[in-house]
Amino acid sequence: MDGRRVAEIFAELGEPAARNVIGMALEQLASILTEVDAALGAGDMAQSVAHAERMSRLAWQIGLLSLAGVAMDLGSTAERGDMPAVAAIRARLLRVGNRSLTAIWDREAMP
């Protein structure tokens, strides 16, 4: 997590609005994580790529750099059709996604 980016969001928006914006982004990321996993499970590479791109952009905006990077890796690998690599990156995306969302939720819960 890029703490500097989170601090910038708070400085730009103020605490109440920043918490709201970050909270909504986290909810969207959790939803996208579920959507990309479902698309991969269904073998829908086009949807997987679209979801991964959305996830990457949103994660980058709120400072979840590792999550953004893994999502970009998944999208580019799915576009190439490298299914063994897609399976490995899928598992990594779920681990990093859950860890990243938990880390920032915990940070937001702190007073």
Secondary structure, DSSP 8 states (H G I E B T S, - for coil): --HHHHHHHHHHH-HHHHHHHHHHHHHHHHHHHHHHHHHHHTT-HHHHHHHHHHHHHHHHHTT-HHHHHHHHHHHHHHHHT-HHHHHHHHHHHHHHHHHHHHHHHHHHH--
